[in-house]
């Protein structure tokens, strides 16, 4: 019984680690996409204001 619960615990910790890594990857991807989009918008606004002057 002891080894079985230990195996389950190991599987759970492994699953948690891989899932956390996947989630971090998704979050990182979302953040980079969003910041890149924001930078694009900011530079467009800058160009517009420069052209309008």
N, C-alpha and C positions, 0 to 999 in steps of 0.2 A: 504493500500500500504506500509505503514511504517513497519508493522509487517512482511510482506512478504519479503521485502528486508533484514530485520534483520535476518529472518530465513535462507535466502540464504547465508548471510554473515557468519552465525554460521556454516552452513553446509560446506562452503568453508574453513573456518579456521580449522574445525575438520578434513576435508579431507587432508588439507595441513599438519596438525600435524601428522596424521597417516602415510601419504606417506613419510614424512621426516623421521619418525622413521623407516619405512621399508627400506628406502634408507640407513640410518645410519647402520642398521643391515647388509645390503648387503655389504656396504663398510667395516664394521668391520670384517665380515666373510672373505672378500677378503684379507684384510690386515693380518689377523691372518694366513690364509692359505699360503699367500706369504711369510711371515716371517718364518713360520715353515719350508717351503720348502727351504728357504735360509739358515736357521740354519742347516738343514740336509745336504745341499750341502757343507757348510763350514766345518762341522764336518767330512764329507767324505774326503774332501781335506786334512784336518789336519791328519786324520788317514793314508791316502795315503802317505803324506810327511814323517810321522813318520816311516812307514813301509819301505819306500825307503831308509831311512838313514842307 
